[in-house]
Amino acid sequence: MKSKLPFAFEAEAESPSPLYLQLALALSRAISEGGYQAHEALPSERVLAEELGISRVTARKAIERLVEQGLIVRKHGSGNYIAPRLEQPLTRLTSFTEELHQRGFVPQSRWLQRVLAPAQADEQLSLELHAGERVARLERLRLADNVVMAYEVSVLPESVLPNPEAVAASLYTHLAQSGQAPMRALQHIRAMNADLKLASLLEVPLGAAVLFITRVGYLADGKAVELTHSYCRSDYYDFVAEMRREPV
């Protein structure tokens, strides 16, 4: 009988990897190749076992592996679902909203703060401001299809954004309307563990791995107009960089 699953799986008897890891790899490939879409229900342990001719214990362990990797979200009493993931290239400057729209997600912002305030020391340095100058400070949660993906704090000179309350969904769209959208940016990424505040905001366990991204955006003339700190859930984010080796 032909399998109804959107991927092929054949156990490799000679493989050093246990059967459940082989299945977990096949499932992860099916997810990355579009065999399953975000929020789609994964077949149950019973269905996987029957379709693939394996034990339910093997199916269960494979699913648990994908849950650990953040590819599957387990909803008690409902089933297992494909987690939304944002694959973001490091060679193109786009906004969170633009990236999600391009991938078919519905972007949302849950605003925590939109104020004008004196620039802090690190903000003065990054944005080349003088002591006493004010900045617009935007603090929000970024969501995709109602799932919290990141906590973000953006800081811009008051001259660039005199009315932070006017920003609706997309900061870059708002800046483009006044001709002040960044044309290039420098971005630094490092790993950190979620403290109590971050764990609560991102809805992850205390100490969970988080990607901390600092970006400074510049206009075409080199003026710094944006400093953004993003704390991204590592289970939902992939950053992709294409590298080339020059001929010797």
MDAnalysis code that builds the backbone (N, CA, C; Angstrom):
import MDAnalysis as mda
import numpy as np

u = mda.Universe.empty(744, n_residues=248, atom_resindex=np.repeat(np.arange(248), 3), trajectory=True)
u.add_TopologyAttr("name", ["N", "CA", "C"] * 248)
u.add_TopologyAttr("resid", np.arange(1, 249))
u.add_TopologyAttr("resname", ["MET", "LYS", "SER", "LYS", "LEU", "PRO", "PHE", "ALA", "PHE", "GLU", "ALA", "GLU", "ALA", "GLU", "SER", "PRO", "SER", "PRO", "LEU", "TYR", "LEU", "GLN", "LEU", "ALA", "LEU", "ALA", "LEU", "SER", "ARG", "ALA", "ILE", "SER", "GLU", "GLY", "GLY", "TYR", "GLN", "ALA", "HIS", "GLU", "ALA", "LEU", "PRO", "SER", "GLU", "ARG", "VAL", "LEU", "ALA", "GLU", "GLU", "LEU", "GLY", "ILE", "SER", "ARG", "VAL", "THR", "ALA", "ARG", "LYS", "ALA", "ILE", "GLU", "ARG", "LEU", "VAL", "GLU", "GLN", "GLY", "LEU", "ILE", "VAL", "ARG", "LYS", "HIS", "GLY", "SER", "GLY", "ASN", "TYR", "ILE", "ALA", "PRO", "ARG", "LEU", "GLU", "GLN", "PRO", "LEU", "THR", "ARG", "LEU", "THR", "SER", "PHE", "THR", "GLU", "GLU", "LEU", "HIS", "GLN", "ARG", "GLY", "PHE", "VAL", "PRO", "GLN", "SER", "ARG", "TRP", "LEU", "GLN", "ARG", "VAL", "LEU", "ALA", "PRO", "ALA", "GLN", "ALA", "ASP", "GLU", "GLN", "LEU", "SER", "LEU", "GLU", "LEU", "HIS", "ALA", "GLY", "GLU", "ARG", "VAL", "ALA", "ARG", "LEU", "GLU", "ARG", "LEU", "ARG", "LEU", "ALA", "ASP", "ASN", "VAL", "VAL", "MET", "ALA", "TYR", "GLU", "VAL", "SER", "VAL", "LEU", "PRO", "GLU", "SER", "VAL", "LEU", "PRO", "ASN", "PRO", "GLU", "ALA", "VAL", "ALA", "ALA", "SER", "LEU", "TYR", "THR", "HIS", "LEU", "ALA", "GLN", "SER", "GLY", "GLN", "ALA", "PRO", "MET", "ARG", "ALA", "LEU", "GLN", "HIS", "ILE", "ARG", "ALA", "MET", "ASN", "ALA", "ASP", "LEU", "LYS", "LEU", "ALA", "SER", "LEU", "LEU", "GLU", "VAL", "PRO", "LEU", "GLY", "ALA", "ALA", "VAL", "LEU", "PHE", "ILE", "THR", "ARG", "VAL", "GLY", "TYR", "LEU", "ALA", "ASP", "GLY", "LYS", "ALA", "VAL", "GLU", "LEU", "THR", "HIS", "SER", "TYR", "CYS", "ARG", "SER", "ASP", "TYR", "TYR", "ASP", "PHE", "VAL", "ALA", "GLU", "MET", "ARG", "ARG", "GLU", "PRO", "VAL"])
u.atoms.positions = np.array([
    [0.863, -1.205, 0.000],
    [0.000, 0.000, 0.000],
    [0.888, 1.240, 0.000],
    [0.574, 2.170, -0.849],
    [1.353, 3.390, -0.965],
    [1.160, 4.275, 0.263],
    [2.283, 4.801, 0.773],
    [2.224, 5.650, 1.963],
    [1.523, 6.968, 1.657],
    [0.747, 7.436, 2.617],
    [0.068, 8.726, 2.485],
    [0.933, 9.872, 3.014],
    [2.119, 9.558, 3.505],
    [2.992, 10.576, 4.071],
    [3.715, 11.332, 2.957],
    [4.008, 12.636, 3.163],
    [4.644, 13.443, 2.117],
    [6.164, 13.285, 2.076],
    [6.674, 12.129, 2.492],
    [8.113, 11.889, 2.423],
    [8.343, 10.390, 2.370],
    [9.491, 10.018, 1.852],
    [9.854, 8.609, 1.774],
    [10.790, 8.270, 2.928],
    [10.620, 7.076, 3.467],
    [11.500, 6.650, 4.553],
    [11.773, 5.161, 4.426],
    [13.056, 4.857, 4.417],
    [13.484, 3.463, 4.385],
    [14.618, 3.303, 5.373],
    [14.430, 2.478, 6.362],
    [15.446, 2.294, 7.398],
    [16.723, 1.720, 6.801],
    [17.850, 2.261, 7.255],
    [19.164, 1.778, 6.824],
    [19.722, 0.869, 7.913],
    [19.672, -0.420, 7.652],
    [20.092, -1.404, 8.653],
    [21.559, -1.252, 9.019],
    [22.390, -0.805, 8.081],
    [23.821, -0.688, 8.327],
    [24.205, 0.655, 8.956],
    [23.243, 1.531, 9.097],
    [23.545, 2.851, 9.654],
    [23.854, 2.746, 11.142],
    [24.870, 3.525, 11.615],
    [25.165, 3.530, 13.049],
    [24.118, 4.295, 13.862],
    [23.286, 5.063, 13.178],
    [22.251, 5.841, 13.872],
    [21.055, 4.958, 14.196],
    [20.507, 5.072, 15.399],
    [19.316, 4.286, 15.737],
    [18.142, 4.678, 14.847],
    [17.164, 3.803, 14.776],
    [16.046, 3.985, 13.863],
    [15.289, 5.286, 14.131],
    [15.097, 5.649, 15.392],
    [14.320, 6.852, 15.693],
    [15.027, 8.102, 15.185],
    [16.390, 8.112, 15.210],
    [17.129, 9.262, 14.688],
    [17.041, 9.321, 13.164],
    [17.037, 8.171, 12.526],
    [16.855, 8.149, 11.068],
    [15.493, 8.735, 10.692],
    [14.464, 8.366, 11.452],
    [13.127, 8.895, 11.185],
    [13.058, 10.387, 11.490],
    [13.686, 10.805, 12.577],
    [13.694, 12.236, 12.915],
    [14.349, 13.039, 11.807],
    [15.434, 12.525, 11.220],
    [16.106, 13.213, 10.123],
    [15.209, 13.288, 8.894],
    [14.523, 12.189, 8.578],
    [13.612, 12.190, 7.429],
    [12.486, 13.196, 7.626],
    [11.942, 13.263, 8.838],
    [10.871, 14.224, 9.131],
    [11.377, 15.658, 9.041],
    [12.558, 15.928, 9.581],
    [13.092, 17.293, 9.546],
    [13.347, 17.730, 8.108],
    [13.796, 16.803, 7.271],
    [13.993, 17.136, 5.850],
    [12.659, 17.440, 5.176],
    [11.645, 16.644, 5.497],
    [10.320, 16.874, 4.917],
    [9.795, 18.251, 5.310],
    [10.055, 18.661, 6.545],
    [9.610, 19.972, 7.019],
    [10.361, 21.082, 6.283],
    [11.698, 20.958, 6.202],
    [12.499, 22.009, 5.566],
    [12.227, 22.117, 4.071],
    [11.816, 21.013, 3.445],
    [11.544, 21.015, 2.000],
    [10.092, 21.357, 1.670],
    [9.300, 21.687, 2.685],
    [7.930, 22.124, 2.436],
    [6.889, 21.025, 2.419],
    [7.280, 19.810, 2.822],
    [6.306, 18.725, 2.879],
    [5.231, 18.981, 3.916],
    [5.598, 19.713, 4.954],
    [4.661, 20.152, 5.985],
    [4.769, 21.665, 6.119],
    [3.668, 22.321, 6.349],
    [3.642, 23.767, 6.496],
    [3.511, 24.156, 7.964],
    [3.891, 25.382, 8.269],
    [3.784, 25.889, 9.636],
    [2.362, 25.731, 10.152],
    [2.241, 25.252, 11.382],
    [0.979, 25.046, 12.090],
    [0.211, 23.811, 11.617],
    [0.727, 23.102, 10.618],
    [0.059, 21.881, 10.166],
    [0.285, 20.775, 11.193],
    [-0.721, 19.952, 11.399],
    [-0.602, 18.852, 12.349],
    [0.282, 17.753, 11.777],
    [1.204, 17.267, 12.602],
    [2.030, 16.131, 12.220],
    [1.224, 14.855, 12.426],
    [1.404, 13.848, 11.564],
    [0.697, 12.583, 11.795],
    [0.996, 12.041, 13.191],
    [0.034, 11.395, 13.773],
    [0.192, 10.856, 15.121],
    [1.210, 9.726, 15.142],
    [1.629, 9.353, 16.346],
    [2.547, 8.219, 16.506],
    [1.950, 6.963, 15.866],
    [0.667, 6.753, 16.075],
    [-0.002, 5.568, 15.526],
    [0.053, 5.561, 14.014],
    [-0.251, 6.706, 13.390],
    [-0.246, 6.788, 11.929],
    [1.157, 6.577, 11.384],
    [2.155, 7.220, 12.004],
    [3.532, 7.043, 11.556],
    [3.950, 5.577, 11.663],
    [3.592, 4.957, 12.779],
    [3.967, 3.557, 12.988],
    [3.322, 2.654, 11.937],
    [2.038, 2.866, 11.670],
    [1.330, 2.021, 10.716],
    [1.812, 2.255, 9.288],
    [2.028, 3.513, 8.916],
    [2.429, 3.833, 7.548],
    [3.853, 3.367, 7.252],
    [4.733, 3.432, 8.262],
    [6.147, 3.152, 8.035],
    [6.568, 1.770, 8.516],
    [5.659, 1.058, 9.171],
    [5.989, -0.273, 9.646],
    [7.016, -0.272, 10.766],
    [6.889, 0.672, 11.665],
    [7.798, 0.778, 12.804],
    [6.981, 0.730, 14.090],
    [7.654, 0.675, 15.212],
    [6.955, 0.660, 16.487],
    [6.531, 2.068, 16.885],
    [5.517, 2.151, 17.730],
    [5.081, 3.456, 18.217],
    [6.133, 4.082, 19.117],
    [6.920, 3.252, 19.775],
    [8.006, 3.779, 20.614],
    [9.021, 4.526, 19.746],
    [9.354, 3.939, 18.591],
    [10.288, 4.596, 17.667],
    [9.711, 5.913, 17.162],
    [8.434, 5.909, 16.781],
    [7.780, 7.130, 16.299],
    [7.760, 8.195, 17.389],
    [7.465, 7.762, 18.627],
    [7.394, 8.703, 19.744],
    [8.759, 9.357, 19.994],
    [9.830, 8.548, 19.972],
    [11.165, 9.081, 20.227],
    [11.610, 10.030, 19.115],
    [11.207, 9.745, 17.875],
    [11.544, 10.637, 16.762],
    [10.848, 11.981, 16.924],
    [9.567, 11.943, 17.309],
    [8.822, 13.183, 17.522],
    [9.415, 13.967, 18.682],
    [9.783, 13.277, 19.755],
    [10.398, 13.959, 20.897],
    [11.687, 14.658, 20.491],
    [12.435, 14.039, 19.590],
    [13.667, 14.652, 19.092],
    [13.375, 15.958, 18.365],
    [12.323, 15.958, 17.544],
    [11.961, 17.166, 16.799],
    [11.422, 18.254, 17.727],
    [10.753, 17.849, 18.800],
    [10.299, 18.820, 19.800],
    [11.505, 19.483, 20.454],
    [12.529, 18.691, 20.790],
    [13.745, 19.226, 21.391],
    [14.445, 20.210, 20.451],
    [14.371, 19.957, 19.152],
    [15.018, 20.820, 18.162],
    [14.180, 22.038, 17.807],
    [12.963, 22.121, 18.338],
    [12.106, 23.266, 18.060],
    [11.368, 23.204, 16.748],
    [11.407, 22.044, 16.074],
    [10.700, 21.922, 14.799],
    [9.228, 21.577, 14.996],
    [8.925, 20.986, 16.136],
    [7.558, 20.557, 16.440],
    [7.104, 21.200, 17.745],
    [5.877, 21.664, 17.774],
    [5.264, 22.184, 18.991],
    [4.222, 21.182, 19.462],
    [4.360, 20.729, 20.700],
    [3.425, 19.747, 21.255],
    [2.321, 20.469, 22.018],
    [1.086, 20.265, 21.619],
    [-0.061, 20.863, 22.291],
    [-0.840, 19.755, 22.978],
    [-0.800, 19.761, 24.295],
    [-1.428, 18.691, 25.058],
    [-2.930, 18.614, 24.771],
    [-3.368, 17.407, 24.482],
    [-4.773, 17.188, 24.198],
    [-5.158, 17.463, 22.768],
    [-4.205, 17.976, 21.963],
    [-4.522, 18.327, 20.588],
    [-3.638, 17.590, 19.585],
    [-2.338, 17.510, 19.873],
    [-1.435, 16.830, 18.945],
    [-0.130, 17.568, 18.778],
    [0.612, 17.212, 17.746],
    [1.905, 17.821, 17.437],
    [1.783, 18.637, 16.164],
    [2.356, 19.849, 16.191],
    [2.205, 20.769, 15.069],
    [3.559, 21.309, 14.624],
    [3.649, 21.617, 13.333],
    [4.879, 22.156, 12.774],
    [5.073, 23.584, 13.287],
    [6.232, 23.838, 13.858],
    [6.523, 25.166, 14.407],
    [6.844, 26.138, 13.281],
    [6.383, 27.375, 13.390],
    [6.773, 28.377, 12.391],
    [8.251, 28.692, 12.531],
    [8.965, 28.829, 11.416],
    [10.378, 29.177, 11.445],
    [10.622, 30.279, 10.443],
    [11.488, 31.208, 10.813],
    [11.847, 32.319, 9.938],
    [13.293, 32.148, 9.503],
    [13.483, 31.834, 8.228],
    [14.829, 31.704, 7.664],
    [15.212, 33.055, 7.072],
    [16.161, 33.714, 7.702],
    [16.486, 35.087, 7.321],
    [17.891, 35.164, 6.745],
    [18.025, 35.574, 5.486],
    [19.360, 35.698, 4.886],
    [20.118, 36.856, 5.511],
    [21.442, 36.705, 5.581],
    [22.275, 37.740, 6.190],
    [22.838, 38.710, 5.152],
    [22.446, 38.546, 3.903],
    [22.995, 39.383, 2.840],
    [21.997, 40.423, 2.337],
    [20.789, 40.445, 2.893],
    [19.757, 41.370, 2.423],
    [19.152, 42.105, 3.605],
    [19.027, 43.422, 3.484],
    [18.457, 44.235, 4.551],
    [16.960, 44.368, 4.336],
    [16.195, 43.670, 5.169],
    [14.750, 43.739, 5.105],
    [14.202, 43.848, 6.523],
    [12.972, 44.278, 6.636],
    [12.336, 44.374, 7.935],
    [11.710, 43.036, 8.305],
    [11.400, 42.883, 9.574],
    [10.710, 41.695, 10.075],
    [9.396, 41.502, 9.324],
    [8.648, 42.577, 9.149],
    [7.359, 42.513, 8.461],
    [7.518, 42.042, 7.023],
    [8.527, 42.589, 6.316],
    [8.758, 42.200, 4.921],
    [9.121, 40.722, 4.811],
    [9.998, 40.254, 5.712],
    [10.419, 38.859, 5.667],
    [9.226, 37.914, 5.876],
    [8.368, 38.244, 6.833],
    [7.233, 37.370, 7.110],
    [6.230, 37.363, 5.968],
    [5.950, 38.536, 5.402],
    [5.029, 38.599, 4.270],
    [5.539, 37.748, 3.112],
    [6.847, 37.797, 2.842],
    [7.423, 37.045, 1.733],
    [7.305, 35.541, 1.943],
    [7.208, 35.117, 3.217],
    [7.137, 33.691, 3.518],
    [5.724, 33.228, 3.861],
    [4.756, 34.108, 3.669],
    [3.372, 33.702, 3.842],
    [2.857, 33.739, 5.269],
    [3.626, 34.352, 6.198],
    [3.170, 34.479, 7.577],
    [2.403, 35.792, 7.754],
    [1.646, 35.873, 8.827],
    [0.956, 37.113, 9.181],
    [1.749, 37.778, 10.310],
    [2.438, 38.904, 10.023],
    [3.237, 39.572, 11.055],
    [2.372, 40.444, 11.956],
    [2.759, 40.516, 13.218],
    [2.070, 41.366, 14.178],
    [3.095, 41.958, 15.146],
    [2.748, 43.092, 15.733],
    [3.556, 43.701, 16.781],
    [2.692, 43.907, 18.013],
    [3.224, 43.523, 19.149],
    [2.556, 43.793, 20.414],
    [3.391, 44.859, 21.119],
    [2.903, 46.098, 21.070],
    [3.688, 47.223, 21.569],
    [3.759, 47.207, 23.095],
    [4.976, 47.422, 23.594],
    [5.200, 47.540, 25.031],
    [5.507, 48.979, 25.417],
    [6.120, 49.717, 24.469],
    [6.483, 51.109, 24.761],
    [6.819, 51.827, 23.462],
    [6.360, 53.079, 23.341],
    [6.729, 53.973, 22.239],
    [6.858, 55.367, 22.828],
    [8.093, 55.786, 23.117],
    [8.297, 57.043, 23.840],
    [9.501, 57.796, 23.290],
    [9.574, 59.073, 23.664],
    [10.769, 59.881, 23.479],
    [11.477, 59.969, 24.825],
    [12.805, 59.766, 24.817],
    [13.562, 59.752, 26.066],
    [14.996, 60.167, 25.790],
    [15.737, 60.627, 26.812],
    [17.150, 60.969, 26.618],
    [17.939, 59.741, 26.154],
    [18.866, 59.958, 25.235],
    [19.680, 58.860, 24.728],
    [20.628, 58.360, 25.806],
    [20.737, 57.041, 25.925],
    [21.683, 56.443, 26.850],
    [23.080, 56.451, 26.225],
    [24.090, 56.165, 27.035],
    [25.479, 56.301, 26.588],
    [25.776, 55.456, 25.347],
    [25.350, 54.176, 25.353],
    [25.625, 53.312, 24.199],
    [24.856, 53.761, 22.964],
    [23.674, 54.348, 23.176],
    [22.876, 54.855, 22.067],
    [23.518, 56.103, 21.460],
    [24.061, 56.948, 22.297],
    [24.780, 58.122, 21.809],
    [25.950, 57.710, 20.930],
    [26.665, 56.676, 21.367],
    [27.835, 56.218, 20.621],
    [27.431, 55.615, 19.285],
    [26.441, 54.727, 19.280],
    [26.039, 54.042, 18.051],
    [25.400, 54.982, 17.039],
    [24.637, 55.957, 17.534],
    [23.905, 56.871, 16.646],
    [24.598, 58.218, 16.478],
    [25.786, 58.343, 17.063],
    [26.601, 59.564, 16.941],
    [25.817, 60.792, 17.401],
    [25.280, 60.704, 18.610],
    [24.490, 61.782, 19.192],
    [25.282, 62.501, 20.275],
    [24.856, 63.717, 20.572],
    [25.466, 64.480, 21.646],
    [24.721, 64.206, 22.955],
    [25.402, 64.443, 24.051],
    [24.784, 64.271, 25.366],
    [23.546, 65.159, 25.478],
    [22.468, 64.600, 25.987],
    [21.235, 65.361, 26.161],
    [20.259, 65.230, 25.010],
    [20.720, 64.715, 23.854],
    [19.798, 64.548, 22.728],
    [18.797, 63.431, 23.040],
    [17.608, 63.563, 22.484],
    [16.557, 62.580, 22.742],
    [16.442, 61.587, 21.583],
    [15.889, 60.440, 21.924],
    [15.659, 59.395, 20.922],
    [14.243, 58.870, 21.063],
    [13.745, 58.310, 19.969],
    [12.493, 57.551, 20.016],
    [12.857, 56.118, 20.382],
    [12.186, 55.592, 21.404],
    [12.464, 54.228, 21.841],
    [11.203, 53.384, 21.639],
    [11.337, 52.359, 20.787],
    [10.220, 51.480, 20.451],
    [10.511, 50.092, 21.016],
    [9.638, 49.620, 21.868],
    [9.820, 48.314, 22.501],
    [8.591, 47.468, 22.193],
    [8.818, 46.276, 21.639],
    [7.681, 45.463, 21.225],
    [8.046, 43.988, 21.121],
    [7.000, 43.166, 21.090],
    [7.133, 41.755, 20.779],
    [6.769, 41.582, 19.307],
    [7.547, 40.757, 18.601],
    [7.264, 40.490, 17.191],
    [6.652, 39.093, 17.077],
    [5.512, 39.012, 16.403],
    [4.782, 37.757, 16.299],
    [4.596, 37.346, 14.845],
    [4.553, 36.036, 14.635],
    [4.219, 35.469, 13.332],
    [3.082, 34.488, 13.535],
    [1.966, 34.755, 12.873],
    [0.778, 33.902, 13.046],
    [0.453, 33.702, 14.522],
    [0.508, 34.800, 15.276],
    [0.167, 34.825, 16.708],
    [1.174, 34.111, 17.607],
    [2.328, 33.738, 17.075],
    [3.382, 33.110, 17.873],
    [4.478, 34.132, 18.129],
    [4.873, 34.317, 19.386],
    [5.935, 35.267, 19.716],
    [7.260, 34.749, 19.166],
    [7.884, 35.536, 18.293],
    [9.155, 35.143, 17.685],
    [10.341, 35.891, 18.297],
    [10.120, 37.156, 18.704],
    [11.243, 37.959, 19.164],
    [10.761, 39.126, 20.027],
    [11.659, 39.581, 20.892],
    [11.475, 40.814, 21.666],
    [12.466, 41.807, 21.088],
    [12.001, 43.016, 20.792],
    [12.810, 43.957, 20.032],
    [12.731, 45.361, 20.622],
    [13.889, 46.018, 20.707],
    [13.963, 47.404, 21.146],
    [14.690, 48.194, 20.065],
    [13.996, 49.155, 19.441],
    [14.583, 50.002, 18.403],
    [14.710, 51.423, 18.926],
    [15.855, 52.035, 18.632],
    [16.137, 53.395, 19.085],
    [16.548, 54.218, 17.875],
    [15.907, 55.383, 17.697],
    [16.190, 56.259, 16.562],
    [16.300, 57.701, 17.048],
    [17.135, 58.525, 16.404],
    [17.214, 59.931, 16.785],
    [15.854, 60.613, 16.685],
    [15.590, 61.550, 17.571],
    [14.310, 62.261, 17.535],
    [14.112, 62.964, 16.195],
    [15.211, 63.416, 15.580],
    [15.106, 64.098, 14.290],
    [14.609, 63.161, 13.192],
    [14.836, 61.868, 13.361],
    [14.400, 60.872, 12.385],
    [12.983, 60.414, 12.675],
    [12.663, 60.276, 13.958],
    [11.326, 59.804, 14.348],
    [10.805, 60.672, 15.498],
    [10.272, 61.850, 15.181],
    [9.811, 62.753, 16.241],
    [8.527, 62.292, 16.936],
    [7.770, 61.408, 16.282],
    [6.514, 60.944, 16.861],
    [6.472, 59.416, 16.828],
    [7.046, 58.752, 17.823],
    [7.082, 57.277, 17.804],
    [5.714, 56.629, 17.805],
    [4.701, 57.307, 18.332],
    [3.347, 56.747, 18.349],
    [2.776, 56.585, 16.948],
    [3.386, 57.269, 15.972],
    [2.876, 57.197, 14.603],
    [3.266, 55.902, 13.905],
    [4.229, 55.169, 14.458],
    [4.641, 53.905, 13.845],
    [3.555, 52.862, 14.093],
    [3.095, 52.240, 13.017],
    [2.042, 51.228, 13.144],
    [2.661, 49.839, 13.099],
    [2.568, 49.168, 11.976],
    [3.065, 47.784, 11.901],
    [4.552, 47.724, 11.599],
    [4.990, 48.414, 10.535],
    [6.362, 48.297, 10.075],
    [7.125, 49.600, 10.273],
    [8.213, 49.543, 11.038],
    [9.058, 50.720, 11.238],
    [9.692, 51.160, 9.928],
    [10.192, 50.218, 9.134],
    [10.871, 50.578, 7.891],
    [9.908, 51.204, 6.883],
    [8.669, 50.722, 6.858],
    [7.682, 51.334, 5.968],
    [7.423, 52.774, 6.378],
    [7.318, 53.013, 7.678],
    [7.102, 54.375, 8.175],
    [8.289, 55.267, 7.820],
    [9.508, 54.752, 8.004],
    [10.693, 55.562, 7.698],
    [10.816, 55.837, 6.201],
    [10.405, 54.870, 5.381],
    [10.489, 55.055, 3.928],
    [9.600, 56.196, 3.458],
    [8.502, 56.407, 4.146],
    [7.575, 57.478, 3.758],
    [8.197, 58.856, 3.946],
    [9.178, 58.954, 4.831],
    [9.865, 60.236, 5.040],
    [11.269, 60.218, 4.435],
    [11.581, 59.179, 3.681],
    [12.878, 59.089, 3.027],
    [14.026, 58.804, 3.974],
    [13.742, 58.152, 5.102],
    [14.788, 57.916, 6.095],
    [14.938, 56.441, 6.445],
    [14.563, 55.571, 5.526],
    [14.746, 54.143, 5.764],
    [16.208, 53.770, 5.565],
    [16.767, 52.938, 6.430],
    [18.173, 52.523, 6.274],
    [18.407, 51.826, 4.939],
    [19.569, 52.110, 4.349],
    [19.942, 51.491, 3.088],
    [21.001, 50.403, 3.281],
    [21.692, 50.439, 4.402],
    [22.640, 49.382, 4.750],
    [22.682, 49.270, 6.267],
    [23.221, 48.169, 6.752],
    [23.266, 47.972, 8.196],
    [24.422, 47.055, 8.564],
    [24.917, 47.243, 9.775],
    [25.894, 46.340, 10.370],
    [25.182, 45.557, 11.462],
    [25.343, 44.242, 11.446],
    [24.599, 43.396, 12.365],
    [25.542, 42.421, 13.059],
    [25.396, 42.309, 14.372],
    [26.189, 41.375, 15.168],
    [25.230, 40.397, 15.835],
    [25.588, 39.118, 15.803],
    [24.736, 38.063, 16.366],
    [25.546, 37.241, 17.357],
    [24.964, 37.009, 18.512],
    [25.602, 36.114, 19.472],
    [24.516, 35.375, 20.254],
    [24.919, 34.318, 20.914],
    [23.985, 33.517, 21.702],
    [24.007, 33.967, 23.154],
    [22.864, 33.837, 23.809],
    [22.760, 34.138, 25.228],
    [21.655, 33.266, 25.816],
    [21.606, 33.253, 27.137],
    [20.548, 32.500, 27.823],
    [19.498, 33.457, 28.353],
    [18.251, 33.076, 28.230],
    [17.139, 33.937, 28.635],
    [17.103, 34.104, 30.148],
    [17.100, 35.375, 30.586],
    [16.889, 35.645, 32.003],
    [15.391, 35.617, 32.285],
    [15.024, 35.946, 33.504],
    [13.614, 35.838, 33.892],
    [12.716, 36.712, 33.021],
    [13.151, 37.960, 32.738],
    [12.345, 38.870, 31.920],
    [12.180, 38.329, 30.501],
    [13.302, 37.924, 29.876],
    [13.240, 37.427, 28.506],
    [12.417, 36.144, 28.407],
    [12.609, 35.258, 29.375],
    [11.863, 34.000, 29.363],
    [10.365, 34.257, 29.402],
    [9.957, 35.243, 30.199],
    [8.542, 35.574, 30.300],
    [8.029, 36.193, 29.002],
    [8.801, 37.117, 28.417],
    [8.365, 37.800, 27.202],
    [8.307, 36.857, 26.006],
    [9.313, 35.991, 25.883],
    [9.406, 35.105, 24.724],
    [8.669, 33.789, 24.919],
    [8.152, 33.580, 26.137],
    [7.409, 32.358, 26.453],
    [8.284, 31.118, 26.268],
    [9.500, 31.200, 26.831],
    [10.446, 30.083, 26.790],
    [10.902, 29.791, 28.214],
    [11.491, 28.620, 28.476],
    [11.980, 28.307, 29.820],
    [13.128, 29.217, 30.239],
    [13.260, 29.461, 31.507],
    [14.378, 30.231, 32.040],
    [15.677, 29.555, 31.619],
    [16.621, 30.340, 31.078],
    [17.897, 29.802, 30.647],
    [17.913, 29.273, 29.230],
    [16.780, 29.328, 28.523],
    [16.726, 28.834, 27.144],
    [17.649, 29.647, 26.247],
    [18.175, 29.014, 25.211],
    [19.058, 29.698, 24.271],
    [18.287, 30.740, 23.463],
    [18.860, 31.932, 23.357],
    [18.251, 33.041, 22.624],
    [19.318, 33.665, 21.727],
    [18.923, 34.090, 20.543],
    [19.836, 34.803, 19.654],
    [19.708, 36.295, 19.926],
    [20.828, 36.926, 20.282],
    [20.847, 38.364, 20.561],
    [21.477, 39.062, 19.369],
    [20.701, 39.921, 18.719],
    [21.139, 40.582, 17.491],
    [21.159, 42.093, 17.705],
    [22.273, 42.707, 17.395],
    [22.392, 44.166, 17.442],
    [22.608, 44.674, 16.020],
    [21.746, 45.589, 15.590],
    [21.851, 46.129, 14.233],
    [21.893, 47.653, 14.281],
    [22.816, 48.233, 13.524],
    [22.862, 49.681, 13.330],
    [22.602, 49.950, 11.856],
    [21.542, 50.713, 11.571],
    [21.164, 51.003, 10.197],
    [21.605, 52.393, 9.781],
    [22.034, 52.522, 8.512],
    [22.579, 53.777, 7.989],
    [21.858, 54.209, 6.718],
    [21.741, 55.523, 6.537],
    [21.258, 56.064, 5.275],
    [22.354, 55.939, 4.226],
    [22.014, 56.269, 2.983],
    [22.994, 56.170, 1.900],
    [24.194, 57.081, 2.134],
    [23.984, 58.216, 2.847],
    [25.087, 59.147, 3.095],
    [25.921, 58.764, 4.316],
    [25.610, 57.630, 4.942],
    [26.403, 57.160, 6.066],
    [25.876, 57.574, 7.431],
    [24.777, 58.322, 7.482],
    [24.221, 58.737, 8.767],
    [23.534, 57.566, 9.463],
    [23.874, 57.345, 10.734],
    [23.238, 56.279, 11.507],
    [21.845, 56.729, 11.944],
    [20.828, 55.927, 11.627],
    [19.448, 56.322, 11.938],
    [18.697, 55.281, 12.766],
    [19.310, 54.132, 13.020],
    [18.586, 53.082, 13.743],
    [19.550, 52.212, 14.534],
    [19.209, 51.978, 15.788],
    [19.896, 50.997, 16.621],
    [18.827, 50.043, 17.143],
    [18.933, 48.773, 16.775],
    [17.929, 47.803, 17.185],
    [18.585, 46.618, 17.879],
    [18.049, 46.286, 19.049],
    [18.448, 45.079, 19.765],
    [17.290, 44.088, 19.650],
    [17.558, 42.910, 19.111],
    [16.541, 41.882, 18.958],
    [16.942, 40.634, 19.732],
    [15.987, 40.091, 20.457],
    [16.199, 38.857, 21.210],
    [15.260, 37.826, 20.585],
    [15.830, 36.894, 19.817],
    [15.036, 36.001, 18.998],
    [15.028, 34.581, 19.561],
    [13.890, 33.942, 19.499],
    [13.785, 32.542, 19.903],
    [14.598, 31.684, 18.941],
    [15.577, 30.987, 19.459],
    [16.451, 30.188, 18.604],
    [15.736, 28.997, 17.990],
    [14.619, 28.578, 18.584],
    [13.884, 27.450, 18.014],
    [13.026, 27.864, 16.828],
    [12.856, 29.163, 16.601],
    [12.041, 29.627, 15.490],
    [12.835, 30.382, 14.425],
    [14.112, 30.667, 14.684],
    [14.909, 31.482, 13.774],
    [16.042, 30.681, 13.172],
    [16.262, 30.829, 11.871],
    [17.440, 30.341, 11.172],
    [18.032, 31.518, 10.405],
    [19.339, 31.728, 10.551],
    [20.021, 32.743, 9.766],
    [20.908, 32.041, 8.746],
    [20.794, 32.462, 7.493],
    [21.466, 31.780, 6.395],
    [22.432, 32.732, 5.718],
    [23.664, 32.275, 5.539],
    [24.672, 33.070, 4.834],
    [25.294, 32.219, 3.743],
    [25.313, 32.735, 2.527],
    [25.972, 32.039, 1.431],
    [27.408, 32.534, 1.346],
    [28.348, 31.603, 1.304],
    [29.768, 31.965, 1.250],
    [30.397, 31.380, -0.005],
    [31.320, 32.110, -0.584],
    [32.018, 31.664, -1.783],
    [33.524, 31.730, -1.567],
    [34.208, 30.779, -2.114],
    [35.658, 30.745, -2.036],
    [36.229, 31.233, -3.359],
    [37.096, 32.245, -3.278],
    [37.690, 32.795, -4.490],
    [38.711, 31.817, -5.056],
    [38.768, 31.696, -6.387],
    [39.763, 30.815, -7.009],
    [41.178, 31.232, -6.634],
    [42.016, 30.276, -6.382],
    [43.417, 30.559, -6.027],
    [44.203, 30.852, -7.295],
])
